[in-house]
Amino acid sequence: MDGSLSPGPAGRKSLMNLYRKHPEPAVRQRAHIVLLLCDGWSWSEIESALYCSRRTIDRWKKRFEEGGADALEGRRRGRRPIFEGTLLAMIVTWVTTTLPRDFGFLRSRWTCECLCLMAFEFASVRISRETIRRCLHRERLVWRRPRPVLRIEDPRREAIWRKLRHLLGHLPASEVAVFQDEADVNTNPKIGSMWMVRGEQAEVETPGNNVKRYLAGSLNWRTGDLILTGGQQGEGRNSKLFIRHLDELRTRLRRYTRIHVICDNASFHDSRAVRQYLAEHRDRIVIHFLPKYAPDLNPIERIWWHLHEEITRNHRCKTIEELLDQVFEWLEHRRPFEVERDAYLRSKAA
């Protein structure tokens, strides 16, 4: 029996979209059957390849001939859902835009059980939790971990941001600006995603007794060079490390008459010891504070992110010395770094 079809370029594109992207496995198989018929496969070959019957092939061949690719989605079998249209749209709206507490529930997130109660309260419709779950999946909603985002903003953010943009935009050649921050390195590795055999959870060995070292770094706004000061054993993220780093900046950047250090609002950046140090070196070093809760305005944060992603996550180092060797080697090979300047580009007229 000749099963070949000629759908044309547009029809074939529609079939490929169904085969590759449709959420229903049955629809993907129907598109696969029709595509094989279009490619000249015999019915016997399709039966053997897809483990389907000749009746199935005949049904979807005829449906495609009658209605094109849209007909492959078929007709819904069985009883129609007891709620559709307005009620289903309301449920999707509740899940995506509101919280259970808005309706008096003592819960922080929507569950199928809560939605069952809501459907009964608003429409006197009794629905099982599994029905709710299937309908949510059909509406392309999934149960996954959300991404945390920081909502607190410094009320002075815009004013501070404008001053920093003006500073960087009018920086004399004899002066330099650096973005400063600290990072921590631990022998107990940060755990991150990795490839592993399905059904088997890979293991990352940890030393058990964690050893931590802090790094203070400054990113040159113009060149992308990173100046790093390693914390000493037992030294925390404190004023002592920050002052040692400022000393290193004065040494490494001695060709410049003034060093503008842009850093976050950590308390030790503005301690009594730091203020005394700055009073002694006021002609060389000036501190500028970023807005509070604004890590997105500090380009060096991106370097720390890449450092953890590529070196410290799931590492196998047994000692802190071995790990620090890898950290410094990575930093040396990557410099100069590309400075993300988008936040500080001056607006231009259209």
Beta strands, then each sheet from edge to edge (+ up, - down):
strand 1: 175-186
strand 2: 212-220
strand 3: 226-230
strand 4: 258-263
strand 5: 285-289
sheet 1: 3+ 2- 1+ 4+ 5+
end
